[in-house]
Amino acid sequence: MLNHTSGMKNTDTAKDENFLKYGIGFYHKPYQLKEIVTNFCSNPMVSEPGTKFDYNNGDHMILGQILEVIYRKTYEQILNQQILVPLGMYDSGLISHYKLIKNLATPYYKDKDLDHLIPNIPLYVEDFSAAGAMYSCTSDLIKFNNALFAFKLIKKETLDQLLTPGLDDYGYSAWIRDTQKYKRMERYGRIAGANAVWFHYLNNDLSIIILSNTNLTDLGDYALKMGKAIL
């Protein structure tokens, strides 16, 4: 599931260009994580596990549910106790319609049929759960970055597994690009107008983290240009 070769039917069928017309799947109603796994991540398999790469939020949702069963705590409690509080990431957490998050940026979205930005279409971001229901800031994310690559979160052997590319150059929850000049980890996040990119150049100790509240810029391309300019 971490390398998205589970073979499970993809939970997300909506395309970016159709968000305004058709919405974004089941995210327009509030669900508990267990409900999402039961109702939307339990379809028949569409391919044999390990044979086909298909980025699927459902993989992470199931893994989040597994963590809840193992720890006997909510995913939010696990996240806080294992990562956010120990690393001092006090401006990060899980989004909820029942929380007022100070200084949270409003995302804006534009598609091919609009000549201007509009606020993100209404949805329950918490439904993304372990697949992407977080809010954060660059100063917190660099703390996570530094802890990860200093083996403070996982041991070196586990990190090496995470950074080993498989199908589609994908490791465990990140793309691993290995060129003649650089070896780079890439991680992207996008929910309409809320966009993020995290690059780490593995042999150069360079990290690039960009957050945006619009979809007007190709953050991956921008991060690549920054990396080339710096290195």
N, C-alpha and C positions, 0 to 999 in steps of 0.2 A: 504493500500500500504506500509506503514512503517513496517508492520510485514509480508509482502510478502505472504499474503493470498488473493490477489486481484482476483485470478482466471484467470488472463490474460495470454495469450500465451507467453511463455518465448521468449525474444528478442535474447537471446544468445543460440545457439545450438552447437557451436563449442566446442570440447573437447580439453583439454590441450595437449594430446598426438597427436592430429591431426593438431596443429597450423601450422606447417611447410608445411604440405601437402595441407590443405584446407583454411588456413587463419583464421581470426577471424571475421566472419560475415560481417556486413556492415561498419566496422570501417576502411576500406581501402580507403574510399572516404570521402571528407569533406561534412558535413551537418550542417545546423542550427538546434538548438534544436527543433523548431517547425516542421521542416521537419522530424526529427527522430520520434517525437511523432505521426505525421500524417501517415508516411509511414511504420513504424515498430512497433508501439505500439497501433495499432487500429484494431487488428485482433479479430475474434470472441472469446468469453470466452471459456476456456477449463474446468473450474470447477466453482462451485458455490462459490462466495466470502465468505471467512471466514471458509472454510471447508478443505483446503489443503495448506500446506506450500510449496512454491517453490521460492527459492531466484531468483529474477528477476531484472536485471538492469533497465528494462523498467518501473518498479514501481517508481523508483527514478527519472527517466527522466520525467515522467508525473508530478510528484510532483514539479520538477524544473520548468516545463512549467506553472503550476498553480501559483507558486510564481511570475513568470514574469507577469502574467495577473493581480494578486492582486496588486503588487507594481508598475506595469507599468515601469519596469526597466529590464535590462538583469540579468540573474542569477549571472554573475560575479559582476555586480554592487551591487546586494543585498548582496552577500557573503562578499565583501569588506566593505560595509557600516555597516552591522549588526554584523560581527564577526571579520574579519581579522584586520582592522584598530583599532577598539576599544580595542582589546586584544594585539595590538602591534605585530601581527604575520606577520612581514614584509618579511619573507623568505618563504611565502606560497602564493598560488594563483592558477589560472587555467592555464593549459598548452595550448599552441597554437603553430601551425607551423609558425605563423607570429610573434612570440616573441623569443628573444634570452634570455634565463634564465641563469643567471650567476651561475656557479658551479653546474649545474644540472647533476646528475650522469647518465651515460649511462647504461641502463639495459641489462643484458646478460641472455641468455636462453639456456637450454639444454633439449633435450627429449631423449626417450629411444633408438632412432636410431643414436644418436651422442655420440662420446666419448670426446667431448670438448664443451666449451661454444661458442655461437655465439651471435652477437648483436640481440636484439629483432627484430622480423619481422616488416617491415614498416607498420605503421598504424597512423590514426589521433586520438590521444588520446583525443582531445577535443570533439570527438563524444560521449564519455562517459558522458560528461556534469555533471549533478547533481549526477550521479551514480559513478563517480570516475575519473574525469579529473583533479584532483588537484596534485600539487607538494607541498612538505613541508619538514620539518626537525624535529628532535626530540625535540629541544628546543622550537620550536613553538607549537608542538603538546602537550607538557606538559602544556603550557599556556592555551590551549583549555581545556585540562583535568581538570586543577585546577579551571578554571572559571565555567565549567559545574557542578562540584560537590560542588562548593560554591554558586550555584543558581544565578550566575551572568548572565547566558544566558537564562535560563528558571526557573520558580518557582519550589519549591519542589514538589508540587502536580503533575506537568507535568513530572518531572524527575522520580517520583515514577511510573508513567504510563509507561515511557520509559523502566524502569527496571523490569516491570512485565512480566514474561515469558508466552508465549502462545504456539502455536503449534511448535514442534521441539525445545522447550526451547528458542524460539526467542521472544524478546520484540519488541521495536520500533527501528529497525536498529542495533540491537546487540543481541548476544546470552547471556543468563543469566544462568550460571551454579550454582546450589545450592546443594552443597554436605554437608555432616555432619560436615565438618571442615571449609569450606570456601564458601562464596557467591561471584561469580566472573562475571564481565561483560567482554565479548570477542567481539572484532571487528576485522575483517580481510579485507585485500585488496590485490588483485592480478591481474596483467595484464602481463601474461607470466613471464618475468624476474623481473618485478617490484613488490616487495612484502612488505607487512606491517602487523604488528599485534599490537593491543592495548588491554591490559588486565588492568582491575581495580578491585582490591579486595575490595569489598564494606564495609566489616566490619573491615578492617585492614589498610585503607588509604595507600594502596600500588598500584602504577601504573607502568606498564611495557610497554614500547613502543620500538619496534624494526623495523627498516627499512632495506631493503636489495635490492641490484640491481642484484641479481641472484635468481634462483629458486632451488639452490642446498641444502638449509637447510629448514627443517620443522620448520618455525618460531613459530607456535603454540606449538609444543612440546618443543622447546627451551624456550619459555616464561613460560610454565608450570614448567619446571625444575628450572628456575630462581626463580619463586615464591615459590616453595618448599624449595629451598636452603635459601631463605631470611626469610621465615616465620617458 
